[in-house]
Amino acid sequence: MSIKRSDFIKLSALTAATGFLATVNSCNTKEEVGKEKEKTTGLASMIKDVVPISVAEREARIVKAQQLLTENNIAALLLDAGTAMQYFTGISWWGSERTMLAIIPAKGSVKYICPGFEETRLRELIKIGKDVFAWQEDESPYKLTVNVLKDAGIVSGKIGIEERLRFFILDGIKKEAAQLEFVSGDPVTIPCRLIKSAAELALMQKASDITVAAIKYGITQLKEGMTQGELTDIIASAHDELGGSGGGGLVLFGESSSFPHGSIKPKTLSKGDIVLMDCGCTVEGYHSDITRTVVFGAEPTKRQIEIWKLEQKSQAAGFAAAKIGVACEEVDTAARQVLIDAGFGPGYKLPGLPHRTGHGIGMDGHEWGNMVKGNKLLLQPGMCFSVEPTISLPGEFGVRLEDCAYMTADGPKWFSQTSKSISEPF
């Protein structure tokens, strides 16, 4: 789908957390809380065999980043609290107004800038590097950052900025270092994160398996009169009990499904309605993203079957077009052409496919490697992406089938098996 996964994952997680807090407040003991949670779905955790990313793999990522820094004549890479920092260092840190950075120099060890009162906590988390430079509340973290760079021998040249480093931090550092040139860190971060290792693929596979199980459970809970939010909560709870973090998604009934990201109008479930479930979770920071479309409580109409089968054909065409050395845009072209040939579109016009055919996925729900016109990036082994050529019919309904794939030397492989029919989502 096109909405940033991180946005609705946070919302779903907040909803789930709020519900759990209500449960906690209604119980008197920890044992009662545990028993209450067990009653939610009865599903068993699937993450007992999960193997986290090793320190050795993260160290190898640092080495690759330093090689790319050197090749691109960049003296250092600045990482804000967030995905890139977690990817390289394993540290998950909330991005507050207090600057906390990791610095990867082209030569030397990783260094950290952090608030003084957080130093002890940060040191507990550090597994790569050991140099921590703390600033006090009445001091400038920007001046400290520049001084740390100077101490590392970096007094001029280019400094790479990862894409999500916030403006106020960059602006503060710039004012302290007129002699430095600040450039995009994409030539370093993208080649590193775009190609997934076997360990990363295994975590994404587990997240996908959990989401399949959560959607399957959600389908068994469909009831006439339920709201879209109720089904969202059910699927979120299933993700949680199965071991997925931040599990949730987007649930749309009937005409609401004709809006790729839903309508503000409330909708309850009626027999014969299309039910669209776009869901995902994370395992050790790695995302899944799966959409299934079914019909509730009645035999699908001829129109529903016709559009569903067209969506299936379009998704299959996109997958078939994904070959090593082929541009990402060709996946979009192939999937979209199926719809154009059927009289939809053309392009992004409705009725038809109003958004890109797919997006990259990994530690962020949406990453580089979008399947969209104009993206000339060539597919390589290790790249991961969704194939989801939604068909939106304004005033009627919408159908989306979404599965994520990863490239191998022999071509693409699915993380989740595609739908068999409108009545057999798995």
C-alpha positions as CSV (number, residue, x, y, z in Angstrom):
1,M,0.0,0.0,0.0
2,S,1.0,3.7,-0.3
3,I,0.6,4.9,3.3
4,K,3.8,4.8,5.3
5,R,3.8,1.6,7.3
6,S,5.5,3.3,10.2
7,D,2.5,5.7,10.5
8,F,-0.3,3.2,10.9
9,I,1.8,0.7,12.7
10,K,2.3,3.3,15.4
11,L,-1.4,4.0,15.5
12,S,-2.2,0.3,15.7
13,A,0.4,-0.2,18.4
14,L,-1.1,2.7,20.3
15,T,-4.6,1.2,20.0
16,A,-3.3,-2.2,21.2
17,A,-1.4,-0.6,24.0
18,T,-4.4,1.4,25.1
19,G,-6.5,-1.7,25.2
20,F,-3.9,-3.6,27.2
21,L,-3.6,-0.8,29.7
22,A,-7.4,-1.0,30.2
23,T,-7.0,-4.7,30.9
24,V,-4.2,-4.1,33.3
25,N,-6.2,-1.5,35.2
26,S,-9.1,-3.9,35.6
27,C,-6.9,-6.7,37.1
28,N,-5.5,-6.9,40.6
29,T,-2.4,-9.1,40.0
30,K,0.2,-9.8,37.3
31,E,-1.2,-13.4,37.1
32,E,-4.7,-12.0,36.3
33,V,-3.2,-9.8,33.6
34,G,-1.5,-12.8,32.0
35,K,-4.6,-14.9,32.2
36,E,-6.7,-12.0,30.7
37,K,-4.3,-11.7,27.7
38,E,-4.4,-15.4,27.1
39,K,-8.1,-15.1,26.5
40,T,-7.8,-12.7,23.6
41,T,-7.1,-15.1,20.7
42,G,-5.6,-18.2,22.1
43,L,-2.8,-18.1,19.5
44,A,0.7,-19.3,20.3
45,S,3.8,-17.3,19.8
46,M,5.8,-18.0,16.6
47,I,9.1,-16.3,17.5
48,K,10.8,-18.8,19.8
49,D,13.2,-19.7,17.0
50,V,14.0,-16.2,15.9
51,V,17.7,-15.3,15.6
52,P,18.4,-11.5,16.0
53,I,21.0,-9.8,13.8
54,S,24.4,-10.5,15.2
55,V,27.0,-8.0,16.3
56,A,29.3,-9.5,13.7
57,E,26.8,-8.7,10.9
58,R,26.4,-5.1,12.2
59,E,30.2,-4.7,12.3
60,A,30.3,-5.9,8.7
61,R,27.7,-3.2,7.8
62,I,30.0,-0.6,9.4
63,V,32.9,-1.8,7.3
64,K,30.8,-1.6,4.1
65,A,29.6,1.9,5.0
66,Q,33.2,3.0,5.5
67,Q,34.2,1.6,2.2
68,L,31.4,3.5,0.5
69,L,32.3,6.7,2.4
70,T,35.8,6.5,1.1
71,E,34.6,5.7,-2.5
72,N,32.3,8.8,-2.4
73,N,34.9,11.0,-0.7
74,I,32.8,11.5,2.3
75,A,34.6,12.0,5.7
76,A,31.8,10.7,8.0
77,L,28.2,9.7,8.1
78,L,25.8,11.3,10.7
79,L,23.0,9.1,12.0
80,D,20.0,10.4,13.9
81,A,18.0,8.3,16.3
82,G,15.9,6.0,14.1
83,T,16.1,3.2,11.6
84,A,19.5,3.9,10.2
85,M,21.1,4.1,13.6
86,Q,19.5,0.8,14.6
87,Y,20.6,-0.8,11.3
88,F,24.2,0.0,11.8
89,T,24.6,-0.1,15.6
90,G,21.7,-2.1,16.9
91,I,20.6,0.8,19.1
92,S,17.0,1.7,19.2
93,W,16.6,5.3,20.5
94,W,13.6,7.6,20.7
95,G,14.2,10.7,18.6
96,S,13.4,13.4,21.1
97,E,14.3,17.1,21.0
98,R,17.6,16.3,22.7
99,T,20.2,15.5,20.1
100,M,21.6,11.9,20.1
101,L,23.8,10.9,17.1
102,A,26.0,8.1,15.9
103,I,29.0,9.1,13.8
104,I,30.5,6.6,11.4
105,P,33.9,8.1,10.2
106,A,35.5,6.8,7.0
107,K,38.3,5.7,9.2
108,G,38.1,4.8,12.9
109,S,35.5,3.6,15.3
110,V,31.8,4.7,15.7
111,K,31.3,7.6,18.0
112,Y,28.2,8.7,19.9
113,I,26.8,12.2,20.9
114,C,24.2,12.0,23.7
115,P,22.6,14.0,26.5
116,G,24.7,13.9,29.6
117,F,21.9,12.3,31.8
118,E,21.4,9.6,29.2
119,E,25.1,8.5,29.0
120,T,24.8,5.6,31.4
121,R,21.8,4.2,29.7
122,L,23.4,4.6,26.2
123,R,26.5,2.8,27.3
124,E,24.3,-0.2,28.4
125,L,23.1,-0.4,24.8
126,I,26.4,0.0,22.9
127,K,27.8,-3.1,21.3
128,I,29.7,-1.4,18.5
129,G,32.2,1.4,19.3
130,K,32.9,2.8,22.8
131,D,33.5,6.5,22.4
132,V,30.6,8.5,24.0
133,F,30.6,12.3,24.1
134,A,28.0,13.8,26.4
135,W,26.6,17.3,26.4
136,Q,24.9,18.9,29.4
137,E,21.6,20.7,29.3
138,D,23.2,24.1,29.2
139,E,25.7,23.1,26.4
140,S,25.4,22.9,22.6
141,P,25.3,19.3,21.1
142,Y,26.1,20.9,17.8
143,K,29.3,22.4,18.9
144,L,30.2,19.2,20.6
145,T,29.6,17.2,17.4
146,V,31.9,19.5,15.4
147,N,34.6,19.2,18.0
148,V,34.3,15.4,18.0
149,L,34.8,15.5,14.2
150,K,37.8,17.8,14.6
151,D,39.3,15.4,17.2
152,A,38.9,12.6,14.6
153,G,40.9,14.7,12.1
154,I,37.8,15.9,10.1
155,V,38.2,19.7,9.8
156,S,37.0,20.0,6.1
157,G,35.4,18.0,3.4
158,K,32.0,16.3,3.0
159,I,29.9,15.0,5.8
160,G,27.1,12.6,4.9
161,I,23.6,13.1,6.3
162,E,21.3,10.1,6.5
163,E,17.9,10.9,5.0
164,R,15.9,11.1,8.3
165,L,18.3,13.3,10.2
166,R,16.1,16.2,11.4
167,F,16.6,19.7,10.1
168,F,17.1,21.4,13.5
169,I,20.1,19.1,14.1
170,L,21.7,19.7,10.7
171,D,21.0,23.4,11.0
172,G,22.7,23.6,14.4
173,I,25.7,21.7,13.2
174,K,26.0,23.8,10.0
175,K,26.2,27.0,12.1
176,E,29.2,25.6,14.0
177,A,31.0,24.3,11.0
178,A,31.1,26.7,8.0
179,Q,34.2,24.8,6.7
180,L,32.3,21.5,6.3
181,E,30.2,20.5,3.3
182,F,27.0,18.6,4.1
183,V,25.8,16.1,1.5
184,S,23.3,13.3,1.2
185,G,24.3,10.1,2.9
186,D,22.2,8.1,0.4
187,P,25.3,6.8,-1.5
188,V,26.2,5.0,1.7
189,T,23.0,4.1,3.4
190,I,21.0,2.9,0.4
191,P,23.5,0.4,-1.0
192,C,23.9,-1.0,2.5
193,R,20.2,-1.3,3.4
194,L,18.8,-2.1,0.0
195,I,20.4,-5.5,-0.2
196,K,19.2,-7.8,2.5
197,S,21.3,-10.6,4.0
198,A,20.1,-14.1,4.7
199,A,19.6,-13.2,8.4
200,E,17.4,-10.2,7.4
201,L,15.4,-12.3,5.0
202,A,14.7,-14.8,7.7
203,L,13.3,-12.1,10.0
204,M,11.1,-10.8,7.2
205,Q,9.9,-14.3,6.5
206,K,9.0,-14.7,10.1
207,A,7.1,-11.4,10.2
208,S,5.3,-12.5,7.0
209,D,4.4,-15.8,8.5
210,I,3.0,-14.1,11.6
211,T,0.9,-11.7,9.5
212,V,-0.5,-14.6,7.4
213,A,-1.6,-16.3,10.6
214,A,-3.1,-13.0,12.0
215,I,-5.1,-12.3,8.9
216,K,-6.4,-15.9,8.9
217,Y,-7.5,-15.5,12.4
218,G,-9.1,-12.1,11.6
219,I,-11.2,-13.7,8.8
220,T,-12.6,-16.3,11.3
221,Q,-13.8,-13.4,13.5
222,L,-15.9,-11.6,10.8
223,K,-19.4,-10.7,12.0
224,E,-22.2,-8.8,10.6
225,G,-22.4,-5.3,12.1
226,M,-18.8,-5.2,13.3
227,T,-16.8,-2.0,12.5
228,Q,-13.6,-1.7,10.6
229,G,-11.9,-0.7,13.8
230,E,-13.0,-3.8,15.6
231,L,-11.5,-6.0,13.0
232,T,-8.3,-3.9,13.0
233,D,-8.0,-4.4,16.8
234,I,-8.6,-8.2,16.5
235,I,-5.9,-8.6,13.9
236,A,-3.5,-6.3,15.9
237,S,-4.1,-8.5,19.0
238,A,-3.4,-11.6,16.9
239,H,-0.1,-10.2,15.8
240,D,0.8,-9.4,19.4
241,E,0.1,-12.9,20.6
242,L,1.8,-14.5,17.7
243,G,5.0,-12.5,18.6
244,G,4.9,-9.7,16.0
245,S,5.7,-6.2,17.3
246,G,3.5,-3.2,16.4
247,G,1.1,-5.4,14.5
248,G,-1.9,-3.9,12.9
249,G,-3.1,-2.5,9.6
250,L,-5.9,-1.1,7.5
251,V,-9.3,-2.7,7.3
252,L,-11.9,-1.5,4.8
253,F,-15.4,-2.8,4.2
254,G,-17.6,-2.4,1.1
255,E,-17.4,1.0,-0.7
256,S,-14.6,2.1,1.7
257,S,-12.4,-0.4,-0.1
258,S,-12.5,1.8,-3.2
259,F,-10.4,4.3,-1.4
260,P,-6.8,2.9,-1.2
261,H,-6.5,4.2,2.3
262,G,-10.1,4.3,3.3
263,S,-12.8,6.8,3.9
264,I,-13.6,8.9,7.0
265,K,-17.2,7.7,6.8
266,P,-17.9,5.0,9.4
267,K,-18.8,1.6,7.9
268,T,-20.1,-1.6,9.5
269,L,-19.9,-5.0,7.9
270,S,-22.8,-6.4,5.9
271,K,-23.3,-9.6,4.0
272,G,-21.8,-9.4,0.5
273,D,-19.4,-6.7,1.4
274,I,-15.8,-6.7,0.2
275,V,-13.4,-7.0,3.1
276,L,-9.9,-5.6,2.4
277,M,-7.2,-6.3,5.1
278,D,-3.8,-4.6,4.6
279,C,-1.7,-5.7,7.5
280,G,1.8,-6.1,8.9
281,C,4.1,-6.3,11.9
282,T,7.8,-6.4,12.7
283,V,10.1,-9.0,14.0
284,E,13.4,-7.7,15.4
285,G,12.8,-4.5,13.5
286,Y,11.9,-6.1,10.1
287,H,8.6,-5.6,8.4
288,S,5.9,-7.6,6.7
289,D,3.1,-6.2,4.5
290,I,0.3,-8.4,3.2
291,T,-3.2,-7.5,1.8
292,R,-6.1,-9.9,1.3
293,T,-9.5,-9.2,-0.2
294,V,-12.5,-11.5,0.5
295,V,-16.3,-11.3,0.4
296,F,-18.2,-11.7,3.7
297,G,-21.2,-13.9,4.3
298,A,-22.4,-14.4,0.8
299,E,-21.5,-15.7,-2.6
300,P,-19.3,-13.2,-4.5
301,T,-21.1,-11.4,-7.3
302,K,-20.0,-11.8,-10.9
303,R,-18.5,-8.3,-10.7
304,Q,-16.6,-9.0,-7.6
305,I,-15.1,-12.2,-9.0
306,E,-14.3,-10.5,-12.3
307,I,-12.3,-7.6,-10.6
308,W,-10.7,-10.0,-8.1
309,K,-9.4,-12.2,-10.9
310,L,-8.1,-9.2,-12.8
311,E,-6.2,-8.1,-9.7
312,Q,-4.7,-11.6,-9.4
313,K,-3.7,-11.5,-13.0
314,S,-2.1,-8.0,-12.6
315,Q,-0.2,-9.1,-9.5
316,A,1.1,-12.2,-11.3
317,A,2.3,-10.1,-14.3
318,G,4.2,-7.7,-12.0
319,F,5.9,-10.6,-10.3
320,A,6.8,-12.3,-13.6
321,A,8.4,-9.0,-14.8
322,A,10.8,-8.9,-11.8
323,K,14.1,-10.3,-13.2
324,I,17.7,-9.6,-12.2
325,G,19.0,-6.6,-14.1
326,V,15.5,-5.3,-15.0
327,A,14.5,-1.8,-13.9
328,C,12.0,-1.5,-11.1
329,E,9.7,0.4,-13.3
330,E,9.1,-2.6,-15.5
331,V,7.3,-4.4,-12.6
332,D,4.8,-1.4,-12.5
333,T,4.5,-1.4,-16.3
334,A,3.7,-5.1,-16.6
335,A,1.1,-5.0,-13.8
336,R,-0.5,-1.8,-15.0
337,Q,-0.7,-3.0,-18.6
338,V,-3.0,-5.8,-17.6
339,L,-5.4,-3.3,-16.2
340,I,-5.1,-1.0,-19.1
341,D,-5.9,-3.8,-21.5
342,A,-9.0,-4.5,-19.5
343,G,-10.2,-0.9,-20.0
344,F,-9.0,0.7,-16.8
345,G,-6.8,3.8,-16.3
346,P,-4.7,4.5,-18.3
347,G,-1.9,5.6,-16.0
348,Y,-3.1,6.5,-12.6
349,K,-6.6,7.4,-13.6
350,L,-9.7,6.0,-11.9
351,P,-11.2,3.5,-12.2
352,G,-7.9,1.6,-12.1
353,L,-4.6,1.6,-10.2
354,P,-4.1,5.1,-8.7
355,H,-0.7,4.4,-7.0
356,R,2.6,2.6,-7.7
357,T,2.5,-1.1,-8.0
358,G,4.9,-1.7,-5.1
359,H,7.4,-0.3,-2.6
360,G,10.7,-1.5,-1.1
361,I,10.5,-3.0,2.4
362,G,12.9,-3.9,5.2
363,M,13.5,-2.2,8.5
364,D,11.1,0.5,7.3
365,G,7.7,-0.6,5.9
366,H,8.4,1.6,2.9
367,E,12.0,1.8,1.6
368,W,13.9,2.4,-1.6
369,G,13.2,0.2,-4.6
370,N,9.7,1.4,-5.5
371,M,7.9,-0.3,-8.4
372,V,6.9,2.8,-10.2
373,K,7.3,4.5,-13.6
374,G,10.6,6.4,-13.8
375,N,12.5,4.2,-11.3
376,K,15.4,3.0,-13.3
377,L,17.1,1.1,-10.4
378,L,18.0,-2.3,-11.5
379,L,16.8,-5.3,-9.6
380,Q,19.6,-7.2,-7.7
381,P,19.7,-10.3,-5.5
382,G,18.6,-9.3,-1.9
383,M,16.2,-6.5,-2.9
384,C,12.8,-6.8,-1.3
385,F,9.5,-5.2,-2.5
386,S,5.7,-5.5,-2.5
387,V,3.6,-6.3,-5.5
388,E,0.1,-4.7,-4.9
389,P,-1.6,-3.4,-8.0
390,T,-4.9,-2.2,-6.4
391,I,-8.0,-1.8,-8.5
392,S,-10.2,1.1,-7.2
393,L,-13.7,1.4,-8.5
394,P,-15.2,4.7,-7.1
395,G,-18.7,4.2,-5.8
396,E,-18.3,0.4,-5.9
397,F,-15.4,-1.3,-4.1
398,G,-11.7,-1.9,-4.4
399,V,-9.5,-5.0,-4.5
400,R,-5.9,-5.2,-3.4
401,L,-3.8,-8.3,-3.3
402,E,-0.4,-7.6,-1.8
403,D,2.5,-9.9,-1.2
404,C,6.2,-9.1,-0.7
405,A,9.0,-10.7,-2.7
406,Y,12.7,-10.9,-2.5
407,M,15.1,-11.2,-5.4
408,T,17.5,-14.2,-5.7
409,A,20.0,-15.0,-8.4
410,D,17.3,-17.2,-10.0
411,G,14.6,-14.5,-9.8
412,P,11.9,-13.4,-7.3
413,K,10.6,-15.4,-4.5
414,W,7.4,-14.7,-2.4
415,F,7.5,-14.3,1.3
416,S,3.9,-15.3,1.4
417,Q,2.0,-17.5,-1.0
418,T,-0.4,-15.6,-3.2
419,S,-4.2,-15.9,-3.0
420,K,-5.8,-18.8,-4.8
421,S,-9.3,-17.3,-5.3
422,I,-11.7,-14.8,-3.8
423,S,-12.8,-17.4,-1.4
424,E,-9.4,-18.9,-0.7
425,P,-7.2,-16.0,0.5
426,F,-4.4,-18.4,1.5
